[in-house]
């Protein structure tokens, strides 16, 4: 099974990837929480974890890095 460089360098959970993908589509944390049927706080938790794993400081940078790594 082939894995992207991003999956090797920073393994993101399924939910972290989903939150980043929805952020990429332009959804806010509130809209993402409604789509994933969870709380806004939970979405922000997943985004925060993804940002930490990707080594960035904000959501936009996290989305950019995830795309660059091939995770999204």
PDB file of N, H, CA, C and O in Angstrom:
ATOM      1  N   UNK A   1       0.841  -1.170   0.000  1.00  0.00           N
ATOM      2  CA  UNK A   1       0.000   0.000   0.000  1.00  0.00           C
ATOM      3  C   UNK A   1       0.890   1.239   0.000  1.00  0.00           C
ATOM      4  O   UNK A   1       1.805   1.344   0.816  1.00  0.00           O
ATOM      5  N   UNK A   2       0.627   2.180  -0.913  1.00  0.00           N
ATOM      6  H   UNK A   2      -0.117   2.095  -1.576  1.00  0.00           H
ATOM      7  CA  UNK A   2       1.400   3.413  -1.000  1.00  0.00           C
ATOM      8  C   UNK A   2       0.835   4.452  -0.049  1.00  0.00           C
ATOM      9  O   UNK A   2      -0.379   4.589   0.097  1.00  0.00           O
ATOM     10  N   UNK A   3       1.734   5.181   0.596  1.00  0.00           N
ATOM     11  H   UNK A   3       2.720   5.070   0.478  1.00  0.00           H
ATOM     12  CA  UNK A   3       1.317   6.244   1.498  1.00  0.00           C
ATOM     13  C   UNK A   3       1.985   7.539   1.056  1.00  0.00           C
ATOM     14  O   UNK A   3       3.112   7.533   0.559  1.00  0.00           O
ATOM     15  N   UNK A   4       1.280   8.646   1.242  1.00  0.00           N
ATOM     16  H   UNK A   4       0.365   8.651   1.646  1.00  0.00           H
ATOM     17  CA  UNK A   4       1.860   9.933   0.877  1.00  0.00           C
ATOM     18  C   UNK A   4       2.909  10.330   1.901  1.00  0.00           C
ATOM     19  O   UNK A   4       2.955   9.783   3.003  1.00  0.00           O
ATOM     20  N   UNK A   5       3.751  11.284   1.529  1.00  0.00           N
ATOM     21  H   UNK A   5       3.714  11.728   0.633  1.00  0.00           H
ATOM     22  CA  UNK A   5       4.793  11.753   2.437  1.00  0.00           C
ATOM     23  C   UNK A   5       4.175  12.338   3.706  1.00  0.00           C
ATOM     24  O   UNK A   5       4.739  12.210   4.792  1.00  0.00           O
ATOM     25  N   UNK A   6       3.019  12.978   3.567  1.00  0.00           N
ATOM     26  H   UNK A   6       2.560  13.082   2.684  1.00  0.00           H
ATOM     27  CA  UNK A   6       2.349  13.559   4.723  1.00  0.00           C
ATOM     28  C   UNK A   6       1.891  12.528   5.728  1.00  0.00           C
ATOM     29  O   UNK A   6       1.962  12.753   6.936  1.00  0.00           O
ATOM     30  N   UNK A   7       1.417  11.385   5.229  1.00  0.00           N
ATOM     31  H   UNK A   7       1.360  11.202   4.248  1.00  0.00           H
ATOM     32  CA  UNK A   7       0.972  10.329   6.131  1.00  0.00           C
ATOM     33  C   UNK A   7       2.130   9.749   6.915  1.00  0.00           C
ATOM     34  O   UNK A   7       1.944   9.269   8.033  1.00  0.00           O
ATOM     35  N   UNK A   8       3.318   9.785   6.348  1.00  0.00           N
ATOM     36  H   UNK A   8       3.470  10.174   5.440  1.00  0.00           H
ATOM     37  CA  UNK A   8       4.506   9.271   7.023  1.00  0.00           C
ATOM     38  C   UNK A   8       5.039  10.304   8.008  1.00  0.00           C
ATOM     39  O   UNK A   8       5.377   9.970   9.144  1.00  0.00           O
ATOM     40  N   UNK A   9       5.114  11.574   7.567  1.00  0.00           N
ATOM     41  H   UNK A   9       4.839  11.846   6.645  1.00  0.00           H
ATOM     42  CA  UNK A   9       5.689  12.628   8.398  1.00  0.00           C
ATOM     43  C   UNK A   9       4.782  13.055   9.555  1.00  0.00           C
ATOM     44  O   UNK A   9       5.272  13.326  10.651  1.00  0.00           O
ATOM     45  N   UNK A  10       3.497  13.117   9.328  1.00  0.00           N
ATOM     46  H   UNK A  10       3.099  12.897   8.437  1.00  0.00           H
ATOM     47  CA  UNK A  10       2.569  13.557  10.378  1.00  0.00           C
ATOM     48  C   UNK A  10       1.256  12.805  10.236  1.00  0.00           C
ATOM     49  O   UNK A  10       0.343  13.265   9.550  1.00  0.00           O
ATOM     50  N   UNK A  11       1.160  11.678  10.866  1.00  0.00           N
ATOM     51  H   UNK A  11       1.902  11.304  11.423  1.00  0.00           H
ATOM     52  CA  UNK A  11      -0.074  10.888  10.746  1.00  0.00           C
ATOM     53  C   UNK A  11      -1.250  11.594  11.422  1.00  0.00           C
ATOM     54  O   UNK A  11      -1.288  11.728  12.645  1.00  0.00           O
ATOM     55  N   UNK A  12      -2.198  12.038  10.615  1.00  0.00           N
ATOM     56  H   UNK A  12      -2.166  11.929   9.621  1.00  0.00           H
ATOM     57  CA  UNK A  12      -3.396  12.700  11.125  1.00  0.00           C
ATOM     58  C   UNK A  12      -4.515  11.680  11.274  1.00  0.00           C
ATOM     59  O   UNK A  12      -4.613  10.728  10.500  1.00  0.00           O
ATOM     60  N   UNK A  13      -5.360  11.893  12.282  1.00  0.00           N
ATOM     61  H   UNK A  13      -5.281  12.667  12.910  1.00  0.00           H
ATOM     62  CA  UNK A  13      -6.504  11.012  12.462  1.00  0.00           C
ATOM     63  C   UNK A  13      -7.531  11.280  11.361  1.00  0.00           C
ATOM     64  O   UNK A  13      -7.446  12.282  10.652  1.00  0.00           O
ATOM     65  N   UNK A  14      -8.474  10.398  11.232  1.00  0.00           N
ATOM     66  H   UNK A  14      -8.542   9.584  11.808  1.00  0.00           H
ATOM     67  CA  UNK A  14      -9.521  10.545  10.219  1.00  0.00           C
ATOM     68  C   UNK A  14     -10.299  11.834  10.464  1.00  0.00           C
ATOM     69  O   UNK A  14     -10.582  12.573   9.521  1.00  0.00           O
ATOM     70  N   UNK A  15     -10.649  12.113  11.722  1.00  0.00           N
ATOM     71  H   UNK A  15     -10.419  11.513  12.488  1.00  0.00           H
ATOM     72  CA  UNK A  15     -11.419  13.310  12.056  1.00  0.00           C
ATOM     73  C   UNK A  15     -10.616  14.581  11.805  1.00  0.00           C
ATOM     74  O   UNK A  15     -11.172  15.583  11.354  1.00  0.00           O
ATOM     75  N   UNK A  16      -9.327  14.553  12.087  1.00  0.00           N
ATOM     76  H   UNK A  16      -8.876  13.740  12.453  1.00  0.00           H
ATOM     77  CA  UNK A  16      -8.478  15.710  11.808  1.00  0.00           C
ATOM     78  C   UNK A  16      -8.459  15.997  10.314  1.00  0.00           C
ATOM     79  O   UNK A  16      -8.543  17.153   9.899  1.00  0.00           O
ATOM     80  N   UNK A  17      -8.348  14.946   9.505  1.00  0.00           N
ATOM     81  H   UNK A  17      -8.280  14.007   9.842  1.00  0.00           H
ATOM     82  CA  UNK A  17      -8.368  15.117   8.050  1.00  0.00           C
ATOM     83  C   UNK A  17      -9.713  15.651   7.579  1.00  0.00           C
ATOM     84  O   UNK A  17      -9.767  16.514   6.702  1.00  0.00           O
ATOM     85  N   UNK A  18     -10.800  15.144   8.158  1.00  0.00           N
ATOM     86  H   UNK A  18     -10.756  14.443   8.871  1.00  0.00           H
ATOM     87  CA  UNK A  18     -12.137  15.619   7.784  1.00  0.00           C
ATOM     88  C   UNK A  18     -12.292  17.101   8.102  1.00  0.00           C
ATOM     89  O   UNK A  18     -12.809  17.863   7.284  1.00  0.00           O
ATOM     90  N   UNK A  19     -11.847  17.511   9.280  1.00  0.00           N
ATOM     91  H   UNK A  19     -11.426  16.893   9.943  1.00  0.00           H
ATOM     92  CA  UNK A  19     -11.955  18.921   9.671  1.00  0.00           C
ATOM     93  C   UNK A  19     -11.110  19.807   8.766  1.00  0.00           C
ATOM     94  O   UNK A  19     -11.549  20.888   8.374  1.00  0.00           O
ATOM     95  N   UNK A  20      -9.917  19.366   8.434  1.00  0.00           N
ATOM     96  H   UNK A  20      -9.561  18.488   8.753  1.00  0.00           H
ATOM     97  CA  UNK A  20      -9.067  20.134   7.526  1.00  0.00           C
ATOM     98  C   UNK A  20      -9.680  20.213   6.123  1.00  0.00           C
ATOM     99  O   UNK A  20      -9.624  21.257   5.473  1.00  0.00           O
ATOM    100  N   UNK A  21     -10.258  19.112   5.668  1.00  0.00           N
ATOM    101  H   UNK A  21     -10.303  18.264   6.196  1.00  0.00           H
ATOM    102  CA  UNK A  21     -10.884  19.094   4.341  1.00  0.00           C
ATOM    103  C   UNK A  21     -12.063  20.056   4.280  1.00  0.00           C
ATOM    104  O   UNK A  21     -12.251  20.750   3.280  1.00  0.00           O
ATOM    105  N   UNK A  22     -12.851  20.099   5.337  1.00  0.00           N
ATOM    106  H   UNK A  22     -12.699  19.536   6.149  1.00  0.00           H
ATOM    107  CA  UNK A  22     -13.989  21.015   5.358  1.00  0.00           C
ATOM    108  C   UNK A  22     -13.518  22.463   5.481  1.00  0.00           C
ATOM    109  O   UNK A  22     -14.141  23.366   4.924  1.00  0.00           O
ATOM    110  N   UNK A  23     -12.427  22.689   6.204  1.00  0.00           N
ATOM    111  H   UNK A  23     -11.921  21.955   6.657  1.00  0.00           H
ATOM    112  CA  UNK A  23     -11.840  24.032   6.274  1.00  0.00           C
ATOM    113  C   UNK A  23     -11.337  24.428   4.895  1.00  0.00           C
ATOM    114  O   UNK A  23     -11.476  25.583   4.490  1.00  0.00           O
ATOM    115  N   UNK A  24     -10.761  23.490   4.179  1.00  0.00           N
ATOM    116  H   UNK A  24     -10.649  22.552   4.507  1.00  0.00           H
ATOM    117  CA  UNK A  24     -10.306  23.738   2.805  1.00  0.00           C
ATOM    118  C   UNK A  24     -11.470  24.163   1.914  1.00  0.00           C
ATOM    119  O   UNK A  24     -11.317  25.005   1.029  1.00  0.00           O
ATOM    120  N   UNK A  25     -12.631  23.570   2.163  1.00  0.00           N
ATOM    121  H   UNK A  25     -12.755  22.886   2.882  1.00  0.00           H
ATOM    122  CA  UNK A  25     -13.831  23.915   1.398  1.00  0.00           C
ATOM    123  C   UNK A  25     -14.448  25.241   1.833  1.00  0.00           C
ATOM    124  O   UNK A  25     -15.425  25.695   1.238  1.00  0.00           O
ATOM    125  N   UNK A  26     -13.880  25.868   2.875  1.00  0.00           N
ATOM    126  H   UNK A  26     -13.087  25.499   3.359  1.00  0.00           H
ATOM    127  CA  UNK A  26     -14.344  27.173   3.313  1.00  0.00           C
ATOM    128  C   UNK A  26     -15.358  27.160   4.438  1.00  0.00           C
ATOM    129  O   UNK A  26     -15.925  28.204   4.761  1.00  0.00           O
ATOM    130  N   UNK A  27     -15.602  26.015   5.040  1.00  0.00           N
ATOM    131  H   UNK A  27     -15.141  25.168   4.777  1.00  0.00           H
ATOM    132  CA  UNK A  27     -16.564  25.952   6.128  1.00  0.00           C
ATOM    133  C   UNK A  27     -15.946  26.470   7.423  1.00  0.00           C
ATOM    134  O   UNK A  27     -14.755  26.281   7.672  1.00  0.00           O
ATOM    135  N   UNK A  28     -16.759  27.119   8.239  1.00  0.00           N
ATOM    136  H   UNK A  28     -17.727  27.272   8.038  1.00  0.00           H
ATOM    137  CA  UNK A  28     -16.326  27.580   9.550  1.00  0.00           C
ATOM    138  C   UNK A  28     -16.397  26.403  10.525  1.00  0.00           C
ATOM    139  O   UNK A  28     -16.892  25.329  10.184  1.00  0.00           O
ATOM    140  N   UNK A  29     -15.895  26.625  11.740  1.00  0.00           N
ATOM    141  H   UNK A  29     -15.493  27.498  12.017  1.00  0.00           H
ATOM    142  CA  UNK A  29     -15.946  25.573  12.758  1.00  0.00           C
ATOM    143  C   UNK A  29     -17.395  25.227  13.099  1.00  0.00           C
ATOM    144  O   UNK A  29     -17.718  24.063  13.338  1.00  0.00           O
ATOM    145  N   UNK A  30     -18.266  26.234  13.122  1.00  0.00           N
ATOM    146  H   UNK A  30     -18.004  27.180  12.928  1.00  0.00           H
ATOM    147  CA  UNK A  30     -19.686  25.986  13.413  1.00  0.00           C
ATOM    148  C   UNK A  30     -20.310  25.134  12.313  1.00  0.00           C
ATOM    149  O   UNK A  30     -21.011  24.165  12.605  1.00  0.00           O
ATOM    150  N   UNK A  31     -20.064  25.480  11.068  1.00  0.00           N
ATOM    151  H   UNK A  31     -19.495  26.267  10.831  1.00  0.00           H
ATOM    152  CA  UNK A  31     -20.611  24.712   9.943  1.00  0.00           C
ATOM    153  C   UNK A  31     -20.037  23.300   9.921  1.00  0.00           C
ATOM    154  O   UNK A  31     -20.750  22.339   9.633  1.00  0.00           O
ATOM    155  N   UNK A  32     -18.748  23.179  10.226  1.00  0.00           N
ATOM    156  H   UNK A  32     -18.169  23.960  10.460  1.00  0.00           H
ATOM    157  CA  UNK A  32     -18.105  21.863  10.271  1.00  0.00           C
ATOM    158  C   UNK A  32     -18.724  21.016  11.365  1.00  0.00           C
ATOM    159  O   UNK A  32     -18.965  19.825  11.168  1.00  0.00           O
ATOM    160  N   UNK A  33     -18.984  21.620  12.520  1.00  0.00           N
ATOM    161  H   UNK A  33     -18.788  22.587  12.680  1.00  0.00           H
ATOM    162  CA  UNK A  33     -19.580  20.867  13.625  1.00  0.00           C
ATOM    163  C   UNK A  33     -20.973  20.365  13.268  1.00  0.00           C
ATOM    164  O   UNK A  33     -21.359  19.264  13.658  1.00  0.00           O
ATOM    165  N   UNK A  34     -21.716  21.163  12.536  1.00  0.00           N
ATOM    166  H   UNK A  34     -21.402  22.058  12.219  1.00  0.00           H
ATOM    167  CA  UNK A  34     -23.042  20.728  12.098  1.00  0.00           C
ATOM    168  C   UNK A  34     -22.935  19.589  11.097  1.00  0.00           C
ATOM    169  O   UNK A  34     -23.719  18.641  11.145  1.00  0.00           O
ATOM    170  N   UNK A  35     -21.978  19.676  10.200  1.00  0.00           N
ATOM    171  H   UNK A  35     -21.341  20.446  10.161  1.00  0.00           H
ATOM    172  CA  UNK A  35     -21.788  18.642   9.175  1.00  0.00           C
ATOM    173  C   UNK A  35     -21.344  17.323   9.811  1.00  0.00           C
ATOM    174  O   UNK A  35     -21.807  16.254   9.414  1.00  0.00           O
ATOM    175  N   UNK A  36     -20.436  17.399  10.810  1.00  0.00           N
ATOM    176  H   UNK A  36     -20.060  18.267  11.133  1.00  0.00           H
ATOM    177  CA  UNK A  36     -19.900  16.190  11.438  1.00  0.00           C
ATOM    178  C   UNK A  36     -20.705  15.740  12.655  1.00  0.00           C
ATOM    179  O   UNK A  36     -20.396  14.725  13.278  1.00  0.00           O
ATOM    180  N   UNK A  37     -21.743  16.510  12.981  1.00  0.00           N
ATOM    181  H   UNK A  37     -21.995  17.335  12.474  1.00  0.00           H
ATOM    182  CA  UNK A  37     -22.614  16.203  14.118  1.00  0.00           C
ATOM    183  C   UNK A  37     -21.822  16.086  15.416  1.00  0.00           C
ATOM    184  O   UNK A  37     -21.911  15.084  16.125  1.00  0.00           O
ATOM    185  N   UNK A  38     -21.054  17.119  15.710  1.00  0.00           N
ATOM    186  H   UNK A  38     -20.983  17.933  15.134  1.00  0.00           H
ATOM    187  CA  UNK A  38     -20.321  17.207  16.970  1.00  0.00           C
ATOM    188  C   UNK A  38     -20.305  18.674  17.389  1.00  0.00           C
ATOM    189  O   UNK A  38     -20.873  19.513  16.691  1.00  0.00           O
ATOM    190  N   UNK A  39     -19.676  18.999  18.500  1.00  0.00           N
ATOM    191  H   UNK A  39     -19.214  18.317  19.068  1.00  0.00           H
ATOM    192  CA  UNK A  39     -19.656  20.384  18.962  1.00  0.00           C
ATOM    193  C   UNK A  39     -18.570  21.198  18.263  1.00  0.00           C
ATOM    194  O   UNK A  39     -17.608  20.650  17.724  1.00  0.00           O
ATOM    195  N   UNK A  40     -18.746  22.507  18.286  1.00  0.00           N
ATOM    196  H   UNK A  40     -19.527  22.952  18.724  1.00  0.00           H
ATOM    197  CA  UNK A  40     -17.741  23.399  17.719  1.00  0.00           C
ATOM    198  C   UNK A  40     -16.414  23.240  18.467  1.00  0.00           C
ATOM    199  O   UNK A  40     -15.341  23.295  17.867  1.00  0.00           O
ATOM    200  N   UNK A  41     -16.503  23.046  19.759  1.00  0.00           N
ATOM    201  H   UNK A  41     -17.375  23.001  20.247  1.00  0.00           H
ATOM    202  CA  UNK A  41     -15.301  22.848  20.571  1.00  0.00           C
ATOM    203  C   UNK A  41     -14.526  21.613  20.124  1.00  0.00           C
ATOM    204  O   UNK A  41     -13.295  21.628  20.096  1.00  0.00           O
ATOM    205  N   UNK A  42     -15.234  20.550  19.776  1.00  0.00           N
ATOM    206  H   UNK A  42     -16.234  20.537  19.798  1.00  0.00           H
ATOM    207  CA  UNK A  42     -14.592  19.328  19.299  1.00  0.00           C
ATOM    208  C   UNK A  42     -13.887  19.572  17.972  1.00  0.00           C
ATOM    209  O   UNK A  42     -12.774  19.089  17.765  1.00  0.00           O
ATOM    210  N   UNK A  43     -14.518  20.309  17.081  1.00  0.00           N
ATOM    211  H   UNK A  43     -15.422  20.702  17.250  1.00  0.00           H
ATOM    212  CA  UNK A  43     -13.898  20.646  15.792  1.00  0.00           C
ATOM    213  C   UNK A  43     -12.622  21.437  16.028  1.00  0.00           C
ATOM    214  O   UNK A  43     -11.592  21.150  15.418  1.00  0.00           O
ATOM    215  N   UNK A  44     -12.679  22.434  16.911  1.00  0.00           N
ATOM    216  H   UNK A  44     -13.516  22.667  17.407  1.00  0.00           H
ATOM    217  CA  UNK A  44     -11.490  23.231  17.208  1.00  0.00           C
ATOM    218  C   UNK A  44     -10.393  22.379  17.844  1.00  0.00           C
ATOM    219  O   UNK A  44      -9.209  22.630  17.623  1.00  0.00           O
ATOM    220  N   UNK A  45     -10.777  21.381  18.625  1.00  0.00           N
ATOM    221  H   UNK A  45     -11.739  21.177  18.804  1.00  0.00           H
ATOM    222  CA  UNK A  45      -9.812  20.454  19.220  1.00  0.00           C
ATOM    223  C   UNK A  45      -9.092  19.667  18.114  1.00  0.00           C
ATOM    224  O   UNK A  45      -7.867  19.545  18.134  1.00  0.00           O
ATOM    225  N   UNK A  46      -9.850  19.140  17.160  1.00  0.00           N
ATOM    226  H   UNK A  46     -10.845  19.239  17.143  1.00  0.00           H
ATOM    227  CA  UNK A  46      -9.237  18.385  16.053  1.00  0.00           C
ATOM    228  C   UNK A  46      -8.336  19.280  15.207  1.00  0.00           C
ATOM    229  O   UNK A  46      -7.247  18.867  14.806  1.00  0.00           O
ATOM    230  N   UNK A  47      -8.785  20.495  14.938  1.00  0.00           N
ATOM    231  H   UNK A  47      -9.669  20.830  15.264  1.00  0.00           H
ATOM    232  CA  UNK A  47      -7.965  21.421  14.165  1.00  0.00           C
ATOM    233  C   UNK A  47      -6.689  21.788  14.914  1.00  0.00           C
ATOM    234  O   UNK A  47      -5.618  21.897  14.317  1.00  0.00           O
ATOM    235  N   UNK A  48      -6.809  21.975  16.216  1.00  0.00           N
ATOM    236  H   UNK A  48      -7.679  21.887  16.701  1.00  0.00           H
ATOM    237  CA  UNK A  48      -5.638  22.294  17.037  1.00  0.00           C
ATOM    238  C   UNK A  48      -4.628  21.154  17.011  1.00  0.00           C
ATOM    239  O   UNK A  48      -3.426  21.387  16.888  1.00  0.00           O
ATOM    240  N   UNK A  49      -5.114  19.931  17.127  1.00  0.00           N
ATOM    241  H   UNK A  49      -6.091  19.742  17.227  1.00  0.00           H
ATOM    242  CA  UNK A  49      -4.220  18.764  17.061  1.00  0.00           C
ATOM    243  C   UNK A  49      -3.543  18.672  15.697  1.00  0.00           C
ATOM    244  O   UNK A  49      -2.350  18.382  15.609  1.00  0.00           O
ATOM    245  N   UNK A  50      -4.302  18.917  14.642  1.00  0.00           N
ATOM    246  H   UNK A  50      -5.272  19.153  14.714  1.00  0.00           H
ATOM    247  CA  UNK A  50      -3.745  18.861  13.296  1.00  0.00           C
ATOM    248  C   UNK A  50      -2.681  19.944  13.118  1.00  0.00           C
ATOM    249  O   UNK A  50      -1.632  19.690  12.527  1.00  0.00           O
ATOM    250  N   UNK A  51      -2.944  21.147  13.626  1.00  0.00           N
ATOM    251  H   UNK A  51      -3.796  21.353  14.107  1.00  0.00           H
ATOM    252  CA  UNK A  51      -1.967  22.228  13.525  1.00  0.00           C
ATOM    253  C   UNK A  51      -0.682  21.871  14.266  1.00  0.00           C
ATOM    254  O   UNK A  51       0.417  22.135  13.778  1.00  0.00           O
ATOM    255  N   UNK A  52      -0.824  21.272  15.439  1.00  0.00           N
ATOM    256  H   UNK A  52      -1.716  21.057  15.835  1.00  0.00           H
ATOM    257  CA  UNK A  52       0.354  20.863  16.205  1.00  0.00           C
ATOM    258  C   UNK A  52       1.157  19.812  15.449  1.00  0.00           C
ATOM    259  O   UNK A  52       2.382  19.905  15.367  1.00  0.00           O
ATOM    260  N   UNK A  53       0.477  18.815  14.899  1.00  0.00           N
ATOM    261  H   UNK A  53      -0.518  18.739  14.966  1.00  0.00           H
ATOM    262  CA  UNK A  53       1.159  17.747  14.162  1.00  0.00           C
ATOM    263  C   UNK A  53       1.830  18.262  12.894  1.00  0.00           C
ATOM    264  O   UNK A  53       2.883  17.765  12.493  1.00  0.00           O
ATOM    265  N   UNK A  54       1.211  19.264  12.265  1.00  0.00           N
ATOM    266  H   UNK A  54       0.356  19.667  12.591  1.00  0.00           H
ATOM    267  CA  UNK A  54       1.758  19.822  11.035  1.00  0.00           C
ATOM    268  C   UNK A  54       2.806  20.900  11.301  1.00  0.00           C
ATOM    269  O   UNK A  54       3.497  21.343  10.383  1.00  0.00           O
ATOM    270  N   UNK A  55       2.919  21.317  12.556  1.00  0.00           N
ATOM    271  H   UNK A  55       2.357  20.957  13.302  1.00  0.00           H
ATOM    272  CA  UNK A  55       3.924  22.308  12.926  1.00  0.00           C
ATOM    273  C   UNK A  55       3.616  23.712  12.437  1.00  0.00           C
ATOM    274  O   UNK A  55       4.515  24.439  12.016  1.00  0.00           O
ATOM    275  N   UNK A  56       2.342  24.095  12.493  1.00  0.00           N
ATOM    276  H   UNK A  56       1.611  23.505  12.835  1.00  0.00           H
ATOM    277  CA  UNK A  56       1.932  25.422  12.034  1.00  0.00           C
ATOM    278  C   UNK A  56       1.153  26.133  13.133  1.00  0.00           C
ATOM    279  O   UNK A  56       0.805  25.542  14.155  1.00  0.00           O
ATOM    280  N   UNK A  57       0.884  27.427  12.896  1.00  0.00           N
ATOM    281  H   UNK A  57       1.166  27.907  12.065  1.00  0.00           H
ATOM    282  CA  UNK A  57       0.260  28.254  13.921  1.00  0.00           C
ATOM    283  C   UNK A  57      -1.208  28.579  13.696  1.00  0.00           C
ATOM    284  O   UNK A  57      -1.880  29.047  14.615  1.00  0.00           O
ATOM    285  N   UNK A  58      -1.722  28.340  12.486  1.00  0.00           N
ATOM    286  H   UNK A  58      -1.176  27.960  11.740  1.00  0.00           H
ATOM    287  CA  UNK A  58      -3.136  28.649  12.261  1.00  0.00           C
ATOM    288  C   UNK A  58      -3.752  27.682  11.257  1.00  0.00           C
ATOM    289  O   UNK A  58      -3.070  26.875  10.625  1.00  0.00           O
ATOM    290  N   UNK A  59      -5.079  27.801  11.140  1.00  0.00           N
ATOM    291  H   UNK A  59      -5.633  28.456  11.654  1.00  0.00           H
ATOM    292  CA  UNK A  59      -5.837  26.859  10.309  1.00  0.00           C
ATOM    293  C   UNK A  59      -5.463  26.955   8.834  1.00  0.00           C
ATOM    294  O   UNK A  59      -5.353  25.932   8.159  1.00  0.00           O
ATOM    295  N   UNK A  60      -5.268  28.160   8.330  1.00  0.00           N
ATOM    296  H   UNK A  60      -5.358  28.991   8.878  1.00  0.00           H
ATOM    297  CA  UNK A  60      -4.910  28.330   6.926  1.00  0.00           C
ATOM    298  C   UNK A  60      -3.576  27.651   6.619  1.00  0.00           C
ATOM    299  O   UNK A  60      -3.448  26.961   5.607  1.00  0.00           O
ATOM    300  N   UNK A  61      -2.597  27.843   7.477  1.00  0.00           N
ATOM    301  H   UNK A  61      -2.701  28.404   8.298  1.00  0.00           H
ATOM    302  CA  UNK A  61      -1.303  27.193   7.288  1.00  0.00           C
ATOM    303  C   UNK A  61      -1.442  25.671   7.365  1.00  0.00           C
ATOM    304  O   UNK A  61      -0.772  24.944   6.631  1.00  0.00           O
ATOM    305  N   UNK A  62      -2.311  25.195   8.255  1.00  0.00           N
ATOM    306  H   UNK A  62      -2.855  25.785   8.851  1.00  0.00           H
ATOM    307  CA  UNK A  62      -2.522  23.750   8.383  1.00  0.00           C
ATOM    308  C   UNK A  62      -3.103  23.173   7.103  1.00  0.00           C
ATOM    309  O   UNK A  62      -2.676  22.114   6.643  1.00  0.00           O
ATOM    310  N   UNK A  63      -4.075  23.868   6.532  1.00  0.00           N
ATOM    311  H   UNK A  63      -4.422  24.727   6.906  1.00  0.00           H
ATOM    312  CA  UNK A  63      -4.677  23.410   5.275  1.00  0.00           C
ATOM    313  C   UNK A  63      -3.632  23.413   4.163  1.00  0.00           C
ATOM    314  O   UNK A  63      -3.526  22.452   3.401  1.00  0.00           O
ATOM    315  N   UNK A  64      -2.862  24.496   4.073  1.00  0.00           N
ATOM    316  H   UNK A  64      -2.947  25.276   4.692  1.00  0.00           H
ATOM    317  CA  UNK A  64      -1.823  24.579   3.044  1.00  0.00           C
ATOM    318  C   UNK A  64      -0.799  23.461   3.175  1.00  0.00           C
ATOM    319  O   UNK A  64      -0.429  22.834   2.182  1.00  0.00           O
ATOM    320  N   UNK A  65      -0.344  23.212   4.392  1.00  0.00           N
ATOM    321  H   UNK A  65      -0.645  23.721   5.198  1.00  0.00           H
ATOM    322  CA  UNK A  65       0.660  22.176   4.606  1.00  0.00           C
ATOM    323  C   UNK A  65       0.092  20.792   4.317  1.00  0.00           C
ATOM    324  O   UNK A  65       0.781  19.947   3.747  1.00  0.00           O
ATOM    325  N   UNK A  66      -1.166  20.552   4.708  1.00  0.00           N
ATOM    326  H   UNK A  66      -1.726  21.238   5.172  1.00  0.00           H
ATOM    327  CA  UNK A  66      -1.797  19.259   4.441  1.00  0.00           C
ATOM    328  C   UNK A  66      -1.927  19.012   2.947  1.00  0.00           C
ATOM    329  O   UNK A  66      -1.731  17.891   2.479  1.00  0.00           O
ATOM    330  N   UNK A  67      -2.256  20.056   2.202  1.00  0.00           N
ATOM    331  H   UNK A  67      -2.415  20.967   2.583  1.00  0.00           H
ATOM    332  CA  UNK A  67      -2.357  19.937   0.749  1.00  0.00           C
ATOM    333  C   UNK A  67      -0.965  19.677   0.173  1.00  0.00           C
ATOM    334  O   UNK A  67      -0.793  18.812  -0.686  1.00  0.00           O
ATOM    335  N   UNK A  68      -0.001  20.413   0.638  1.00  0.00           N
ATOM    336  H   UNK A  68      -0.141  21.116   1.335  1.00  0.00           H
ATOM    337  CA  UNK A  68       1.378  20.263   0.151  1.00  0.00           C
ATOM    338  C   UNK A  68       1.921  18.856   0.423  1.00  0.00           C
ATOM    339  O   UNK A  68       2.614  18.278  -0.414  1.00  0.00           O
ATOM    340  N   UNK A  69       1.598  18.311   1.606  1.00  0.00           N
ATOM    341  H   UNK A  69       1.035  18.781   2.286  1.00  0.00           H
ATOM    342  CA  UNK A  69       2.030  16.957   1.958  1.00  0.00           C
ATOM    343  C   UNK A  69       1.233  15.881   1.217  1.00  0.00           C
ATOM    344  O   UNK A  69       1.651  14.723   1.172  1.00  0.00           O
ATOM    345  N   UNK A  70       0.109  16.247   0.646  1.00  0.00           N
ATOM    346  H   UNK A  70      -0.230  17.187   0.682  1.00  0.00           H
ATOM    347  CA  UNK A  70      -0.714  15.261  -0.042  1.00  0.00           C
ATOM    348  C   UNK A  70      -1.695  14.553   0.856  1.00  0.00           C
ATOM    349  O   UNK A  70      -2.240  13.512   0.490  1.00  0.00           O
ATOM    350  N   UNK A  71      -1.925  15.110   2.032  1.00  0.00           N
ATOM    351  H   UNK A  71      -1.482  15.956   2.329  1.00  0.00           H
ATOM    352  CA  UNK A  71      -2.874  14.502   2.974  1.00  0.00           C
ATOM    353  C   UNK A  71      -4.305  14.807   2.545  1.00  0.00           C
ATOM    354  O   UNK A  71      -5.200  13.980   2.717  1.00  0.00           O
ATOM    355  N   UNK A  72      -4.515  15.985   1.992  1.00  0.00           N
ATOM    356  H   UNK A  72      -3.788  16.657   1.853  1.00  0.00           H
ATOM    357  CA  UNK A  72      -5.867  16.370   1.514  1.00  0.00           C
ATOM    358  C   UNK A  72      -5.932  16.220   0.003  1.00  0.00           C
ATOM    359  O   UNK A  72      -6.971  16.490  -0.600  1.00  0.00           O
TER     360      UNK A  72
END
